[in-house]
Amino acid sequence: MKSLKVCAVILASLFLLTACPLKEGDVPLPRNKVAVFFPGMGYTHERPLLSDSRKIFEDNGYEIKLIEWTDLPRNRSVEPACDQAAEQLDTMNLDRYEEVVFVSKSIGTVASSTYVANHDLEVKQIWYTPLIKSFEACNDNVEEGSIIAFIGTDDENANIAEVKSKAEILNIELHVYDDCDHSLETGDVSKDKEVLDDVMAVTSDYIKKKE
């Protein structure tokens, strides 16, 4: 008889959890997928590529975590960014998530790919305007479909021919935008919106393919 009462209490509790939506102040159940965002040197989390893609991930039920830089040197050295990212990532307990996606911009793509290679992680990566060192940091056995990248033909920090070659060798899906710079912008507001809309549409499709 006592066991029946216990079962009744458990069933009632489960009904309340599923039937009643969370109110302000309630603690939500933990999510089983996370997106970690790596900014660029001067391209912050609030700039369009990162803020718009972050919204897409939030709408698709991902927990969001942000990597932050502290006093990175301006001499194009990538090691400090890799070290700072690794220190923060080591505290995130990423192995408790069923799905992990790294979303990165510029120098953040190097930190992202370096951490994945050093820890032999099975994570998806989205690279916005990657540096060539991002490709060089990858292991040779990159899983096809695990990385998608976006770059502009006028990116002042990239040799487009070299980027295309590296992407092909590593089976990285690369999207190239004509006349776009290192921020995937052209200076034409209308064209910039078209590019951003396309990048976000491809990003959204990529996320949904992984679910």
N, C-alpha and C positions, 0 to 999 in steps of 0.2 A: 504493500500500500504506500509506504514511504517513497519507494522508487518511482511509483506512478506520479506522485506529487512533484518530485524532482524533475521528471520529464516534462510535466505540464508547465513548470516554471521556465524551463529552458526553451520550450516551444513558444511560450508567450514572449520571452525576451527576444527571440529571433524574429517574431512577427513585428515587434515594435521597431527593431533595427531596420527592417526592410520596408515597413509601411510608413514610418515617420522620417521625413527628410531632416538633414542636419540643420540646426539653427546656428545663428551667430554665436561664436564662443565654444561650440561643440568641437571635439577633436575628431577629424576625419580619419577613416581607415587608411593605413599606409598603402601607397601605390606600389605596383610591382615593376614599374618602368621609370627610367630617369633620363633626362637630357642635361648634359653638362656643357656650359657655354664658356668658350675661351675668347676674350676680346683681342683686338689688334693692339699695336703700340699706342696709337692715338685714336683708334676706332673703338669707342666705348660700347657698353651693352645697350645704350639707349639709341645708337645709330640704327638706321632702317634695316640693314641685313640681319642684325642680331635681335632687335626688338620685334620685328615682324615675324621672324621665324620662331622666336620664343612664344609668341601668341599662338602660333600654329601647334606647337608642342603642348602648350597648356590646354588648348581646345581638344587635343587628342588624349588627354588624361595622363600626361607625363609630369612627374615631379621635376622641378627645375632647380639646378644648382649653378652658381656662377663662380668662375675663376676670376680672381682679382690680382692685378699687378701692383708691385710696390717698387718705385724708383728704378725702373728698367733703364739700362744705359742706352744712349742714342747711337752707339757705334755699330749697330746691326748685329751684335753678339746675341745668339739665341740661347746660350747656356743658362743665363739667369732666369729667363722665362720658363725654360724646361724644368729647372730646379724648383721654382716657385709653384708651378703647376703640380709637380709631383708631390710636393709637401702637402698641398691642399687635397689632392686626390687621394692620398694615402689615408686621410681621415674620413673619407666619405663612405667607407664600407660598401663599395660598389658590388661586391659579390652577393649581396642580399637582394639584388634586383634581377628580375628575369630578363629584362632588356635594358641595355645601356647605349645611348647615342652621344657622341661627342660632336658638338657644333662649334666650329672655330673660324677665326678671321685672321689672315695675314700671319704674324708671328705666332699667333695662337694655334695655327695649323701645324707648326713645327713641334710645339709643346704637346699637342694632341697625339700626333703620329709617333713621336719619340716615346711617350708613356705607353702607348699601345704595344709598340715593338719591344720595349724593355720588359714589359710584364706579360707578354704573349696573351693579350686579352682578346676575347671575341666580342668586339663592340662595332657598331656602325659609326661611320664618320662622315660629316658634312663639312667640306672645306670651302670657305668663301675667300677668293683671291689668295691661294696658297703660295708660299715661297718654295723655291726649288729644293730647299733643305727638307721640306715636308716629305717629298718623294724619296729623297735619299735616306731618310730615317726609316722608311718602311722595310719590313722584311720582304724577301723575294717572293714568298708564298702568300701574297695578299689574296684573300678570298674574293672572287669576283662578285661585285655587287655590294661589297662592304664599305666602299668609299665612293662618294660622289663629290665632284669639284666644279667650281664656277670661276671663270677668269675673263678679263677683258683684253682685247688685242692691243690696247694702248696702256696696259699696266706697266708703269715705270719701274716696278720691282721684279719684273719677270721677263724671261726670254720665251716668247710664246712657242716657238718651234721646239725648244728644249722641253717645255712643259708638256706639249702634245706628245712628244716622243716618250717621256717618262710615264705619262698616263697610259699610253698604249702598251708599254712593256709590262706595267703593273696591273693591267686590267681595271684601271680606274675610269669610271664614267665621267667624262669631262664636257662641260658646257661652256662654249666660248662666245663672248658677246662683242660684236664689232664696235670699235671706237670708244670702248669703256676703259676707264682708268682703274687704279688700285682700289677704288671704292665702288667699282661697277657703276660709275657715273660718267656722263658725257658733257655735262654743262647745259644740256637742253632739258628743261624740266619735264616736258612731255615725253621725251625719249627715255629719260631716267625712270619715270613712272612705269613705262612699258617694260623696261628691263627688270625693275624690281618686281612687278607683278608676275613676270614670267619665271623669275628665280624662285619666288615663293610658291608658284603653282607646281614647279618641278620638285621643290622641297617637300611640299605637301604630298605629292604622289609618291615620292620616295619613302616617306614615313608610313604611308598606308600600305605600301608593298611589304614592309617589314613586320606588319602586325599579323 
